[in-house]
Amino acid sequence: MENYLLNNKHPEGKSKAKFLKDVLGYKSGDGKILHDNLVKAVLNKKPVKVENTSYRIKNTYKIKLVGKNNKEITANVVCIFQKDSGKTKYRIITVYPDKR
């Protein structure tokens, strides 16, 4: 969260960091809050898109994301699931606003 989505100096993530700050009130240091809100929004939801690769499964979820400022938007969250030492692990890759 901190190194990518909330990092306004990251070459690829800075536009997301700006959006998350300006629209939803998340800023650097809010990584745990953002992560918890994303997990809560994705939990028990069915993905809208599933991509299987030889190394992992990539799921995209359409969610209602609540900001630190209590504003709510529809967003897409991309997670990967992979086996690591016999355990299935997941990682949130990115989040971006839904265009619809």
Rosetta constraint file for C-alpha pairs under 8 A:
AtomPair CA 1 CA 5 HARMONIC 5.07 0.50
AtomPair CA 1 CA 6 HARMONIC 5.89 0.50
AtomPair CA 1 CA 31 HARMONIC 5.00 0.50
AtomPair CA 1 CA 32 HARMONIC 7.71 0.50
AtomPair CA 1 CA 34 HARMONIC 7.49 0.50
AtomPair CA 1 CA 35 HARMONIC 6.91 0.50
AtomPair CA 2 CA 6 HARMONIC 4.89 0.50
AtomPair CA 2 CA 7 HARMONIC 5.86 0.50
AtomPair CA 2 CA 28 HARMONIC 6.25 0.50
AtomPair CA 2 CA 29 HARMONIC 6.88 0.50
AtomPair CA 2 CA 30 HARMONIC 7.69 0.50
AtomPair CA 2 CA 31 HARMONIC 5.41 0.50
AtomPair CA 3 CA 7 HARMONIC 5.49 0.50
AtomPair CA 3 CA 10 HARMONIC 7.48 0.50
AtomPair CA 4 CA 10 HARMONIC 6.20 0.50
AtomPair CA 4 CA 12 HARMONIC 7.80 0.50
AtomPair CA 4 CA 13 HARMONIC 5.19 0.50
AtomPair CA 4 CA 14 HARMONIC 7.58 0.50
AtomPair CA 4 CA 17 HARMONIC 7.78 0.50
AtomPair CA 5 CA 13 HARMONIC 5.42 0.50
AtomPair CA 5 CA 14 HARMONIC 7.21 0.50
AtomPair CA 5 CA 16 HARMONIC 5.83 0.50
AtomPair CA 5 CA 17 HARMONIC 5.25 0.50
AtomPair CA 5 CA 20 HARMONIC 7.98 0.50
AtomPair CA 5 CA 94 HARMONIC 7.03 0.50
AtomPair CA 5 CA 95 HARMONIC 7.76 0.50
AtomPair CA 6 CA 13 HARMONIC 7.44 0.50
AtomPair CA 6 CA 14 HARMONIC 7.40 0.50
AtomPair CA 6 CA 16 HARMONIC 7.26 0.50
AtomPair CA 6 CA 17 HARMONIC 4.43 0.50
AtomPair CA 6 CA 18 HARMONIC 7.87 0.50
AtomPair CA 6 CA 20 HARMONIC 7.37 0.50
AtomPair CA 6 CA 21 HARMONIC 7.99 0.50
AtomPair CA 6 CA 26 HARMONIC 7.47 0.50
AtomPair CA 6 CA 27 HARMONIC 5.98 0.50
AtomPair CA 6 CA 28 HARMONIC 5.30 0.50
AtomPair CA 6 CA 30 HARMONIC 7.87 0.50
AtomPair CA 6 CA 31 HARMONIC 7.13 0.50
AtomPair CA 7 CA 13 HARMONIC 6.50 0.50
AtomPair CA 7 CA 14 HARMONIC 5.85 0.50
AtomPair CA 7 CA 17 HARMONIC 5.73 0.50
AtomPair CA 7 CA 28 HARMONIC 6.57 0.50
AtomPair CA 8 CA 13 HARMONIC 6.95 0.50
AtomPair CA 8 CA 14 HARMONIC 4.16 0.50
AtomPair CA 8 CA 15 HARMONIC 7.22 0.50
AtomPair CA 8 CA 17 HARMONIC 5.33 0.50
AtomPair CA 8 CA 18 HARMONIC 6.45 0.50
AtomPair CA 9 CA 13 HARMONIC 7.64 0.50
AtomPair CA 9 CA 14 HARMONIC 5.57 0.50
AtomPair CA 10 CA 14 HARMONIC 5.10 0.50
AtomPair CA 13 CA 17 HARMONIC 6.19 0.50
AtomPair CA 14 CA 18 HARMONIC 6.11 0.50
AtomPair CA 15 CA 19 HARMONIC 6.19 0.50
AtomPair CA 16 CA 20 HARMONIC 5.96 0.50
AtomPair CA 16 CA 95 HARMONIC 7.81 0.50
AtomPair CA 16 CA 96 HARMONIC 6.96 0.50
AtomPair CA 17 CA 21 HARMONIC 6.08 0.50
AtomPair CA 17 CA 27 HARMONIC 7.30 0.50
AtomPair CA 18 CA 22 HARMONIC 5.87 0.50
AtomPair CA 19 CA 23 HARMONIC 5.60 0.50
AtomPair CA 19 CA 24 HARMONIC 7.35 0.50
AtomPair CA 20 CA 24 HARMONIC 5.10 0.50
AtomPair CA 20 CA 25 HARMONIC 6.22 0.50
AtomPair CA 20 CA 26 HARMONIC 5.36 0.50
AtomPair CA 20 CA 27 HARMONIC 7.16 0.50
AtomPair CA 21 CA 25 HARMONIC 4.43 0.50
AtomPair CA 21 CA 26 HARMONIC 4.58 0.50
AtomPair CA 21 CA 27 HARMONIC 5.20 0.50
AtomPair CA 22 CA 26 HARMONIC 7.91 0.50
AtomPair CA 23 CA 67 HARMONIC 7.83 0.50
AtomPair CA 23 CA 71 HARMONIC 7.73 0.50
AtomPair CA 24 CA 66 HARMONIC 7.37 0.50
AtomPair CA 24 CA 67 HARMONIC 4.21 0.50
AtomPair CA 24 CA 68 HARMONIC 5.97 0.50
AtomPair CA 24 CA 69 HARMONIC 5.87 0.50
AtomPair CA 24 CA 70 HARMONIC 7.42 0.50
AtomPair CA 24 CA 71 HARMONIC 6.05 0.50
AtomPair CA 24 CA 72 HARMONIC 7.68 0.50
AtomPair CA 25 CA 67 HARMONIC 6.04 0.50
AtomPair CA 25 CA 68 HARMONIC 5.18 0.50
AtomPair CA 25 CA 69 HARMONIC 5.30 0.50
AtomPair CA 26 CA 30 HARMONIC 5.89 0.50
AtomPair CA 26 CA 34 HARMONIC 7.12 0.50
AtomPair CA 26 CA 67 HARMONIC 6.83 0.50
AtomPair CA 26 CA 68 HARMONIC 5.82 0.50
AtomPair CA 27 CA 31 HARMONIC 7.97 0.50
AtomPair CA 30 CA 34 HARMONIC 6.15 0.50
AtomPair CA 31 CA 35 HARMONIC 5.95 0.50
AtomPair CA 32 CA 36 HARMONIC 5.99 0.50
AtomPair CA 33 CA 37 HARMONIC 6.16 0.50
AtomPair CA 33 CA 68 HARMONIC 7.90 0.50
AtomPair CA 34 CA 38 HARMONIC 6.12 0.50
AtomPair CA 34 CA 68 HARMONIC 7.99 0.50
AtomPair CA 35 CA 39 HARMONIC 6.10 0.50
AtomPair CA 36 CA 40 HARMONIC 6.05 0.50
AtomPair CA 37 CA 41 HARMONIC 6.14 0.50
AtomPair CA 37 CA 65 HARMONIC 7.16 0.50
AtomPair CA 37 CA 66 HARMONIC 7.07 0.50
AtomPair CA 38 CA 42 HARMONIC 6.17 0.50
AtomPair CA 38 CA 65 HARMONIC 6.93 0.50
AtomPair CA 38 CA 77 HARMONIC 7.69 0.50
AtomPair CA 39 CA 43 HARMONIC 5.84 0.50
AtomPair CA 41 CA 45 HARMONIC 7.80 0.50
AtomPair CA 41 CA 63 HARMONIC 6.08 0.50
AtomPair CA 41 CA 64 HARMONIC 6.70 0.50
AtomPair CA 41 CA 65 HARMONIC 6.73 0.50
AtomPair CA 42 CA 61 HARMONIC 6.74 0.50
AtomPair CA 42 CA 63 HARMONIC 6.78 0.50
AtomPair CA 42 CA 77 HARMONIC 7.90 0.50
AtomPair CA 45 CA 61 HARMONIC 7.42 0.50
AtomPair CA 46 CA 61 HARMONIC 6.98 0.50
AtomPair CA 47 CA 59 HARMONIC 5.77 0.50
AtomPair CA 47 CA 60 HARMONIC 5.35 0.50
AtomPair CA 47 CA 61 HARMONIC 4.51 0.50
AtomPair CA 47 CA 62 HARMONIC 7.21 0.50
AtomPair CA 48 CA 59 HARMONIC 7.56 0.50
AtomPair CA 48 CA 60 HARMONIC 5.81 0.50
AtomPair CA 48 CA 61 HARMONIC 5.47 0.50
AtomPair CA 48 CA 62 HARMONIC 6.59 0.50
AtomPair CA 49 CA 59 HARMONIC 5.72 0.50
AtomPair CA 49 CA 60 HARMONIC 5.10 0.50
AtomPair CA 49 CA 61 HARMONIC 7.12 0.50
AtomPair CA 50 CA 57 HARMONIC 6.97 0.50
AtomPair CA 50 CA 58 HARMONIC 5.76 0.50
AtomPair CA 50 CA 59 HARMONIC 4.61 0.50
AtomPair CA 50 CA 60 HARMONIC 6.54 0.50
AtomPair CA 51 CA 57 HARMONIC 5.77 0.50
AtomPair CA 51 CA 58 HARMONIC 5.05 0.50
AtomPair CA 51 CA 59 HARMONIC 6.44 0.50
AtomPair CA 52 CA 56 HARMONIC 6.30 0.50
AtomPair CA 52 CA 57 HARMONIC 4.65 0.50
AtomPair CA 52 CA 58 HARMONIC 6.41 0.50
AtomPair CA 53 CA 57 HARMONIC 6.14 0.50
AtomPair CA 53 CA 58 HARMONIC 7.91 0.50
AtomPair CA 55 CA 82 HARMONIC 6.75 0.50
AtomPair CA 56 CA 80 HARMONIC 6.43 0.50
AtomPair CA 56 CA 81 HARMONIC 5.63 0.50
AtomPair CA 56 CA 82 HARMONIC 4.67 0.50
AtomPair CA 56 CA 83 HARMONIC 7.54 0.50
AtomPair CA 57 CA 80 HARMONIC 5.54 0.50
AtomPair CA 57 CA 81 HARMONIC 5.12 0.50
AtomPair CA 57 CA 82 HARMONIC 6.48 0.50
AtomPair CA 58 CA 78 HARMONIC 6.91 0.50
AtomPair CA 58 CA 79 HARMONIC 5.75 0.50
AtomPair CA 58 CA 80 HARMONIC 4.37 0.50
AtomPair CA 58 CA 81 HARMONIC 6.39 0.50
AtomPair CA 59 CA 78 HARMONIC 5.68 0.50
AtomPair CA 59 CA 79 HARMONIC 5.34 0.50
AtomPair CA 59 CA 80 HARMONIC 6.23 0.50
AtomPair CA 59 CA 81 HARMONIC 7.96 0.50
AtomPair CA 60 CA 76 HARMONIC 6.44 0.50
AtomPair CA 60 CA 77 HARMONIC 5.56 0.50
AtomPair CA 60 CA 78 HARMONIC 4.44 0.50
AtomPair CA 60 CA 79 HARMONIC 6.47 0.50
AtomPair CA 61 CA 76 HARMONIC 5.45 0.50
AtomPair CA 61 CA 77 HARMONIC 5.17 0.50
AtomPair CA 61 CA 78 HARMONIC 6.45 0.50
AtomPair CA 62 CA 74 HARMONIC 6.86 0.50
AtomPair CA 62 CA 75 HARMONIC 5.71 0.50
AtomPair CA 62 CA 76 HARMONIC 4.59 0.50
AtomPair CA 62 CA 77 HARMONIC 6.56 0.50
AtomPair CA 62 CA 98 HARMONIC 7.65 0.50
AtomPair CA 63 CA 74 HARMONIC 5.60 0.50
AtomPair CA 63 CA 75 HARMONIC 5.40 0.50
AtomPair CA 63 CA 76 HARMONIC 6.20 0.50
AtomPair CA 63 CA 77 HARMONIC 7.36 0.50
AtomPair CA 64 CA 72 HARMONIC 6.39 0.50
AtomPair CA 64 CA 73 HARMONIC 5.60 0.50
AtomPair CA 64 CA 74 HARMONIC 4.61 0.50
AtomPair CA 64 CA 75 HARMONIC 6.22 0.50
AtomPair CA 65 CA 72 HARMONIC 5.53 0.50
AtomPair CA 65 CA 73 HARMONIC 5.42 0.50
AtomPair CA 65 CA 74 HARMONIC 6.11 0.50
AtomPair CA 65 CA 75 HARMONIC 6.29 0.50
AtomPair CA 66 CA 70 HARMONIC 5.61 0.50
AtomPair CA 66 CA 71 HARMONIC 5.73 0.50
AtomPair CA 66 CA 72 HARMONIC 4.45 0.50
AtomPair CA 66 CA 73 HARMONIC 6.71 0.50
AtomPair CA 67 CA 71 HARMONIC 5.13 0.50
AtomPair CA 67 CA 72 HARMONIC 6.09 0.50
AtomPair CA 73 CA 97 HARMONIC 7.29 0.50
AtomPair CA 74 CA 97 HARMONIC 6.23 0.50
AtomPair CA 74 CA 98 HARMONIC 5.60 0.50
AtomPair CA 75 CA 95 HARMONIC 6.73 0.50
AtomPair CA 75 CA 96 HARMONIC 5.59 0.50
AtomPair CA 75 CA 97 HARMONIC 4.19 0.50
AtomPair CA 75 CA 98 HARMONIC 4.67 0.50
AtomPair CA 76 CA 95 HARMONIC 5.51 0.50
AtomPair CA 76 CA 96 HARMONIC 5.39 0.50
AtomPair CA 76 CA 97 HARMONIC 6.08 0.50
AtomPair CA 76 CA 98 HARMONIC 5.91 0.50
AtomPair CA 77 CA 92 HARMONIC 7.23 0.50
AtomPair CA 77 CA 93 HARMONIC 7.59 0.50
AtomPair CA 77 CA 94 HARMONIC 5.88 0.50
AtomPair CA 77 CA 95 HARMONIC 4.42 0.50
AtomPair CA 77 CA 96 HARMONIC 6.75 0.50
AtomPair CA 78 CA 92 HARMONIC 6.02 0.50
AtomPair CA 78 CA 93 HARMONIC 5.45 0.50
AtomPair CA 78 CA 94 HARMONIC 5.35 0.50
AtomPair CA 78 CA 95 HARMONIC 6.32 0.50
AtomPair CA 79 CA 90 HARMONIC 6.56 0.50
AtomPair CA 79 CA 91 HARMONIC 5.43 0.50
AtomPair CA 79 CA 92 HARMONIC 4.32 0.50
AtomPair CA 79 CA 93 HARMONIC 5.33 0.50
AtomPair CA 79 CA 94 HARMONIC 7.35 0.50
AtomPair CA 80 CA 90 HARMONIC 5.44 0.50
AtomPair CA 80 CA 91 HARMONIC 5.42 0.50
AtomPair CA 80 CA 92 HARMONIC 6.61 0.50
AtomPair CA 80 CA 93 HARMONIC 6.94 0.50
AtomPair CA 81 CA 88 HARMONIC 6.53 0.50
AtomPair CA 81 CA 89 HARMONIC 5.58 0.50
AtomPair CA 81 CA 90 HARMONIC 4.37 0.50
AtomPair CA 81 CA 91 HARMONIC 6.74 0.50
AtomPair CA 82 CA 88 HARMONIC 5.50 0.50
AtomPair CA 82 CA 89 HARMONIC 5.50 0.50
AtomPair CA 82 CA 90 HARMONIC 6.49 0.50
AtomPair CA 83 CA 87 HARMONIC 5.36 0.50
AtomPair CA 83 CA 88 HARMONIC 4.45 0.50
AtomPair CA 83 CA 89 HARMONIC 6.18 0.50
AtomPair CA 84 CA 88 HARMONIC 6.23 0.50
AtomPair CA 84 CA 89 HARMONIC 6.71 0.50
